[in-house]
Amino acid sequence: MARGRAPARFGCCPITRARCAGSPRAIARTFTAGETAQKIADFAAATNGYLTKADLAAHTSTWVEPIGTSYRGYEAWEIPPNGQGIAALTALNILEGFDLGRLPRESVESYHLQIEAMKLGFADTLAYVADMEKADVPVGGLLDKEYAAQRRRLIGERALDPVAGTPPRGGTVYLCAVDGDGMMISMIQSNYQGFGSGVVVPGTGIALQNRGAGFVLDPQHPNVVAPGKRPFHTIIPAFLTRGGEAVGPFGVMAVTCSRRAICRWWLTRPTTR
């Protein structure tokens, strides 16, 4: 906080430390190959980390084709694996075969079906999702309607293998915007798990993210940790279309509950139940 005070409503909190104030201006030029990258690499080495300047220089962002499924006249679109958006899509495929409209929206019966569908979506996601450049992820099979019907038949009146847990705290911000010409963006930024890694590079004000926690150590798993590989992650910005026409962007924060929340959001729209 600036001078120990919270910013005013609709205000901003200025960066007052001289050593940190230059970081935003320098990020575009040096984050992957310049002075900031060197500071990150040096700090990683000094704290027994594995991140090097060569790793930062080799990083690229990738334009990807979204994955989608149909649900009661709409099409839902998500970022493909290595993200978890496919869990929400598989749950929608499962739920499409139930007559949810006959059930009160907040009824136990309705919640039961949604929860069980999401649990099945979780199971597949955690078993198969990984960096598609490094592993064979069966996206088509996971989104297949017949496969969804097979999974749907597993849902009965009793819960399937329930597992209790407490979701970790998120460090995520979702942003969507639409301009006057209809151009839309759906974007999520996340350091993950509260404040990312908890590591701040001295003199920069930059907190390093912690998405490497999404890897697994089983060498037979498609999402096993490996150099230059993207981990499973929980960032799922999305779009809604109908008949090929844009309806709007949407997304949810909060780690693993984001896919449940998106699935729930669909089901609370009167025209998609």
TALINWO-V655115 format. One record per run of one state. SS is the DSSP state (@ for helix, = for strand, . for the rest). FROM is the first residue (numbers start at 1). LEN is the number of residues. If there is no record, write none. Layout:
# TALINWO-V655115
<<SS;FROM;LEN> <SS;FROM;LEN>>
This chain:
# TALINWO-V655115
<<.;1;1> <=;2;1> <.;3;2> <=;5;1> <.;6;12> <@;18;4> <.;22;1> <@;23;8> <.;31;4> <@;35;12> <.;47;6> <@;53;6> <.;59;8> <=;67;5> <.;72;2> <=;74;5> <.;79;4> <=;83;1> <.;84;1> <@;85;11> <.;96;4> <@;100;3> <.;103;5> <@;108;21> <.;129;10> <@;139;4> <.;143;2> <@;145;8> <.;153;19> <=;172;7> <.;179;5> <=;184;7> <.;191;9> <=;200;2> <.;202;4> <=;206;2> <.;208;3> <@;211;4> <.;215;1> <=;216;1> <.;217;7> <=;224;1> <.;225;8> <=;233;1> <.;234;4> <=;238;5> <.;243;2> <=;245;6> <.;251;6> <@;257;11> <.;268;6>>
